[in-house]
Amino acid sequence: MAVLAVFIPVLLLGVVLALGRYEELLLPPAELGDDTFEPFAGDGARRAL
């Protein structure tokens, strides 16, 4: 049982890390362009009203 208590979290960590790397390979790189959204200072105040 102690062996399972050690190996299961290590195995799950490896799966999560592997899925993260797999996701990076599948998704296209983010393009930096002029159309990025940049909120101005009054944006939050207008939304709150």
N, CA, C and O atoms as CSV, one atom per row, in Angstrom:
chain,resi,resn,atom,element,x,y,z
A,1,MET,N,N,0.820,-1.197,0.000
A,1,MET,CA,C,0.000,0.000,0.000
A,1,MET,C,C,0.860,1.255,0.000
A,1,MET,O,O,0.512,2.255,-0.628
A,2,ALA,N,N,1.980,1.197,0.704
A,2,ALA,CA,C,2.864,2.362,0.719
A,2,ALA,C,C,3.457,2.618,-0.665
A,2,ALA,O,O,3.694,3.762,-1.054
A,3,VAL,N,N,3.687,1.545,-1.391
A,3,VAL,CA,C,4.223,1.693,-2.747
A,3,VAL,C,C,3.204,2.405,-3.633
A,3,VAL,O,O,3.570,3.274,-4.424
A,4,LEU,N,N,1.942,2.046,-3.508
A,4,LEU,CA,C,0.897,2.721,-4.273
A,4,LEU,C,C,0.770,4.185,-3.872
A,4,LEU,O,O,0.531,5.045,-4.720
A,5,ALA,N,N,0.927,4.470,-2.586
A,5,ALA,CA,C,0.828,5.848,-2.112
A,5,ALA,C,C,1.938,6.718,-2.690
A,5,ALA,O,O,1.783,7.935,-2.789
A,6,VAL,N,N,3.045,6.111,-3.069
A,6,VAL,CA,C,4.148,6.860,-3.669
A,6,VAL,C,C,4.000,6.916,-5.184
A,6,VAL,O,O,4.203,7.970,-5.786
A,7,PHE,N,N,3.653,5.809,-5.797
A,7,PHE,CA,C,3.650,5.747,-7.261
A,7,PHE,C,C,2.450,6.429,-7.915
A,7,PHE,O,O,2.583,6.985,-9.005
A,8,ILE,N,N,1.296,6.399,-7.279
A,8,ILE,CA,C,0.111,7.005,-7.898
A,8,ILE,C,C,0.269,8.516,-8.072
A,8,ILE,O,O,0.009,9.006,-9.171
A,9,PRO,N,N,0.680,9.289,-7.055
A,9,PRO,CA,C,0.873,10.728,-7.290
A,9,PRO,C,C,1.964,11.028,-8.313
A,9,PRO,O,O,1.830,11.965,-9.101
A,10,VAL,N,N,3.033,10.252,-8.310
A,10,VAL,CA,C,4.107,10.461,-9.285
A,10,VAL,C,C,3.593,10.159,-10.690
A,10,VAL,O,O,3.904,10.887,-11.633
A,11,LEU,N,N,2.820,9.108,-10.833
A,11,LEU,CA,C,2.241,8.762,-12.126
A,11,LEU,C,C,1.276,9.848,-12.604
A,11,LEU,O,O,1.304,10.227,-13.775
A,12,LEU,N,N,0.431,10.348,-11.716
A,12,LEU,CA,C,-0.510,11.400,-12.086
A,12,LEU,C,C,0.214,12.686,-12.462
A,12,LEU,O,O,-0.204,13.379,-13.391
A,13,LEU,N,N,1.277,13.011,-11.767
A,13,LEU,CA,C,2.069,14.193,-12.114
A,13,LEU,C,C,2.668,14.037,-13.507
A,13,LEU,O,O,2.663,14.982,-14.296
A,14,GLY,N,N,3.175,12.866,-13.806
A,14,GLY,CA,C,3.720,12.620,-15.138
A,14,GLY,C,C,2.666,12.743,-16.221
A,14,GLY,O,O,2.945,13.266,-17.299
A,15,VAL,N,N,1.456,12.267,-15.949
A,15,VAL,CA,C,0.369,12.374,-16.929
A,15,VAL,C,C,-0.003,13.831,-17.155
A,15,VAL,O,O,-0.191,14.249,-18.297
A,16,VAL,N,N,-0.111,14.605,-16.088
A,16,VAL,CA,C,-0.468,16.023,-16.221
A,16,VAL,C,C,0.603,16.777,-16.996
A,16,VAL,O,O,0.280,17.590,-17.862
A,17,LEU,N,N,1.860,16.522,-16.701
A,17,LEU,CA,C,2.939,17.198,-17.421
A,17,LEU,C,C,2.973,16.782,-18.890
A,17,LEU,O,O,3.214,17.612,-19.767
A,18,ALA,N,N,2.735,15.512,-19.153
A,18,ALA,CA,C,2.728,15.044,-20.540
A,18,ALA,C,C,1.568,15.663,-21.317
A,18,ALA,O,O,1.736,16.028,-22.480
A,19,LEU,N,N,0.409,15.785,-20.701
A,19,LEU,CA,C,-0.733,16.401,-21.378
A,19,LEU,C,C,-0.487,17.882,-21.635
A,19,LEU,O,O,-0.930,18.415,-22.652
A,20,GLY,N,N,0.207,18.542,-20.734
A,20,GLY,CA,C,0.535,19.950,-20.947
A,20,GLY,C,C,1.460,20.133,-22.135
A,20,GLY,O,O,1.275,21.052,-22.932
A,21,ARG,N,N,2.448,19.269,-22.259
A,21,ARG,CA,C,3.352,19.353,-23.413
A,21,ARG,C,C,2.606,19.007,-24.698
A,21,ARG,O,O,2.861,19.613,-25.739
A,22,TYR,N,N,1.692,18.047,-24.640
A,22,TYR,CA,C,0.918,17.654,-25.812
A,22,TYR,C,C,0.025,18.808,-26.264
A,22,TYR,O,O,-0.146,19.034,-27.462
A,23,GLU,N,N,-0.543,19.534,-25.303
A,23,GLU,CA,C,-1.392,20.678,-25.630
A,23,GLU,C,C,-0.581,21.777,-26.304
A,23,GLU,O,O,-1.065,22.412,-27.240
A,24,GLU,N,N,0.640,22.009,-25.843
A,24,GLU,CA,C,1.492,23.025,-26.457
A,24,GLU,C,C,1.820,22.666,-27.906
A,24,GLU,O,O,1.956,23.553,-28.748
A,25,LEU,N,N,1.945,21.384,-28.195
A,25,LEU,CA,C,2.236,20.968,-29.566
A,25,LEU,C,C,1.017,21.117,-30.476
A,25,LEU,O,O,1.162,21.398,-31.666
A,26,LEU,N,N,-0.181,20.929,-29.922
A,26,LEU,CA,C,-1.392,20.995,-30.733
A,26,LEU,C,C,-1.831,22.419,-31.037
A,26,LEU,O,O,-2.279,22.711,-32.146
A,27,LEU,N,N,-1.703,23.309,-30.054
A,27,LEU,CA,C,-2.201,24.668,-30.232
A,27,LEU,C,C,-1.240,25.482,-31.082
A,27,LEU,O,O,-0.025,25.352,-30.933
A,28,PRO,N,N,-1.759,26.312,-31.964
A,28,PRO,CA,C,-0.874,27.178,-32.752
A,28,PRO,C,C,-0.287,28.268,-31.860
A,28,PRO,O,O,-0.903,28.646,-30.864
A,29,PRO,N,N,0.886,28.774,-32.203
A,29,PRO,CA,C,1.476,29.838,-31.384
A,29,PRO,C,C,0.639,31.104,-31.467
A,29,PRO,O,O,0.057,31.412,-32.507
A,30,ALA,N,N,0.587,31.828,-30.367
A,30,ALA,CA,C,-0.178,33.074,-30.328
A,30,ALA,C,C,0.548,34.130,-31.152
A,30,ALA,O,O,1.748,34.353,-30.990
A,31,GLU,N,N,-0.197,34.768,-32.031
A,31,GLU,CA,C,0.388,35.808,-32.871
A,31,GLU,C,C,0.274,37.155,-32.165
A,31,GLU,O,O,-0.780,37.507,-31.636
A,32,LEU,N,N,1.350,37.883,-32.165
A,32,LEU,CA,C,1.332,39.214,-31.580
A,32,LEU,C,C,0.992,40.203,-32.678
A,32,LEU,O,O,1.746,40.360,-33.639
A,33,GLY,N,N,-0.129,40.860,-32.536
A,33,GLY,CA,C,-0.551,41.799,-33.563
A,33,GLY,C,C,-1.051,43.089,-32.942
A,33,GLY,O,O,-1.015,43.271,-31.725
A,34,ASP,N,N,-1.516,43.974,-33.800
A,34,ASP,CA,C,-2.025,45.249,-33.329
A,34,ASP,C,C,-3.465,45.150,-32.851
A,34,ASP,O,O,-3.991,46.115,-32.295
A,35,ASP,N,N,-4.107,44.027,-33.049
A,35,ASP,CA,C,-5.506,43.894,-32.678
A,35,ASP,C,C,-5.707,43.336,-31.270
A,35,ASP,O,O,-6.796,42.858,-30.954
A,36,THR,N,N,-4.689,43.384,-30.427
A,36,THR,CA,C,-4.830,42.905,-29.062
A,36,THR,C,C,-5.669,43.889,-28.263
A,36,THR,O,O,-5.582,45.100,-28.469
A,37,PHE,N,N,-6.474,43.372,-27.360
A,37,PHE,CA,C,-7.369,44.198,-26.561
A,37,PHE,C,C,-6.609,44.785,-25.380
A,37,PHE,O,O,-6.019,44.052,-24.587
A,38,GLU,N,N,-6.624,46.088,-25.268
A,38,GLU,CA,C,-6.012,46.769,-24.134
A,38,GLU,C,C,-7.055,47.692,-23.524
A,38,GLU,O,O,-7.367,48.737,-24.095
A,39,PRO,N,N,-7.597,47.319,-22.369
A,39,PRO,CA,C,-8.629,48.151,-21.765
A,39,PRO,C,C,-8.045,49.470,-21.260
A,39,PRO,O,O,-6.891,49.527,-20.836
A,40,PHE,N,N,-8.836,50.502,-21.309
A,40,PHE,CA,C,-8.384,51.788,-20.791
A,40,PHE,C,C,-8.796,51.917,-19.337
A,40,PHE,O,O,-9.501,51.054,-18.814
A,41,ALA,N,N,-8.367,52.979,-18.679
A,41,ALA,CA,C,-8.534,53.116,-17.230
A,41,ALA,C,C,-9.999,53.129,-16.808
A,41,ALA,O,O,-10.328,52.589,-15.752
A,42,GLY,N,N,-10.880,53.721,-17.590
A,42,GLY,CA,C,-12.275,53.841,-17.197
A,42,GLY,C,C,-13.126,52.642,-17.548
A,42,GLY,O,O,-14.333,52.663,-17.305
A,43,ASP,N,N,-12.552,51.612,-18.103
A,43,ASP,CA,C,-13.326,50.467,-18.558
A,43,ASP,C,C,-14.032,49.757,-17.406
A,43,ASP,O,O,-15.209,49.416,-17.523
A,44,GLY,N,N,-13.343,49.533,-16.317
A,44,GLY,CA,C,-13.936,48.834,-15.178
A,44,GLY,C,C,-15.034,49.630,-14.513
A,44,GLY,O,O,-16.035,49.060,-14.080
A,45,ALA,N,N,-14.865,50.945,-14.423
A,45,ALA,CA,C,-15.876,51.783,-13.794
A,45,ALA,C,C,-17.157,51.793,-14.627
A,45,ALA,O,O,-18.251,51.801,-14.063
A,46,ARG,N,N,-17.044,51.793,-15.933
A,46,ARG,CA,C,-18.225,51.801,-16.782
A,46,ARG,C,C,-18.958,50.466,-16.681
A,46,ARG,O,O,-20.187,50.431,-16.723
A,47,ARG,N,N,-18.220,49.381,-16.550
A,47,ARG,CA,C,-18.864,48.074,-16.438
A,47,ARG,C,C,-19.577,47.920,-15.097
A,47,ARG,O,O,-20.578,47.210,-15.009
A,48,ALA,N,N,-19.071,48.578,-14.052
A,48,ALA,CA,C,-19.646,48.431,-12.723
A,48,ALA,C,C,-21.000,49.120,-12.617
A,48,ALA,O,O,-21.811,48.754,-11.766
A,49,LEU,N,N,-21.258,50.110,-13.465
A,49,LEU,CA,C,-22.522,50.855,-13.364
A,49,LEU,C,C,-23.645,50.166,-14.016
A,49,LEU,O,O,-24.767,50.673,-14.012
